[in-house]
Amino acid sequence: MAFILGFGGYVPDRIMTNDDWAELVDTDDEWITARTGIKERRFAADDQSTLDLAAHAAEKAMEDAGLTAAEIDEIIVATDTPEAYTPDTASFLQHRLGCREVPAYDLGGSGCAGFVQALDVARARMLLQPKRILIVGVELISRLMSWKDRSFCVLFGDAAGAVVLGPEDGRAELLDVVAGTDGSKTEILTLKTGGTRYPFNAESLASGAYQHLDMDGRRVFREAVHRMSTAVEDLLENTQRTIDEVALVIPHQANKRIIDAVGHKLAIPEERVYINVQDYGNTGSATVPFALWEAKETGRIRPGDLVALTAFGAGFHWAAAAIQF
Ligand code: UT7
């Protein structure tokens, strides 16, 4: 059995509003609000890196769990915007936190589903051997994205979220995780340049291709609604629960319209769907763990609550998790 022993979340101080973006690209608050629901997002300071954000969230989660770094047995970091090309962010984090020489690895490239996928991996690892696993979702997208392409830049923000999983009967039991991938849809959301097929070179540098996200927004939208809602339905079937028993659904926060459509498909009232996209935008792998931490901190989750996390990401990946507080 796997329990969540501690929660952590962190966003940088710098606020970037829609009006701030309107000064840099051809956009306005009205378009961004109507199409996405986003009003502002946080961007890391120039001297912060992915590791700094991850460490803040991880330290909070360990403190919340009442554990020291020496008591962590494994580290998983979900990110698409790592500290370095190689090695992975988890290696840097292990050293920064002062953990023992325990296994540490990244789940990278799975877009915004990475953290919930990591919960699935961690849960399986705990079946082999009970241990305390630190899981972090972190993104510093503002550093790597194009600041010139209005179709993408207004959507994203920087953040980190973390949990510590353990075998002790803690505050929240991870009841089940479902996950899946449809690799036939890689082309609807992909940053191709920088890999071996399209290496980073002088040409991609000059054209800006190394920062260009190919995104078919409408197809991503449709897939996101379908996969996130179906994943929750699968969870409910596996755990023999009904949607009426779910106190809060925490979906990936890419777009308020996607979140509303998922709530509608699940037939769950709006007050039982967590929404913070207006304050932070899409923070990739950090979105779900940060929202989980924030929901707990602000009293939206109470003892006894059944909470469903659900996420989608480039791949096309999806994953959902049921947590009994
Ligand atoms: O991890 C990333 C996950 N990505 C997603 O979840 C994206 C899912 N999709 C969406 O959220 C929506 O499709 C978007 C928010 C990206 C776009 O909304 P939409 O209602 O699908 O708009 P659209 O793509 O049909 O674009 C409509 C218009 C276009 O102009 P024309 O061709 O109609 O003249 C765009 O050029 O809006 C224009 N546009 C903008 N206008 C003002 C695109 N970006 C902007 C902008 N400001 N920032």
Boltz pocket constraint, residues with backbone or C-beta under 6 A from the ligand:
constraints:
  - pocket:
      binder: B
      contacts: [[A, 26], [A, 27], [A, 28], [A, 31], [A, 32], [A, 35], [A, 36], [A, 111], [A, 112], [A, 150], [A, 151], [A, 152], [A, 154], [A, 189], [A, 215], [A, 216], [A, 217], [A, 218], [A, 220], [A, 221], [A, 224], [A, 254], [A, 255], [A, 282], [A, 314]]
      max_distance: 6.0
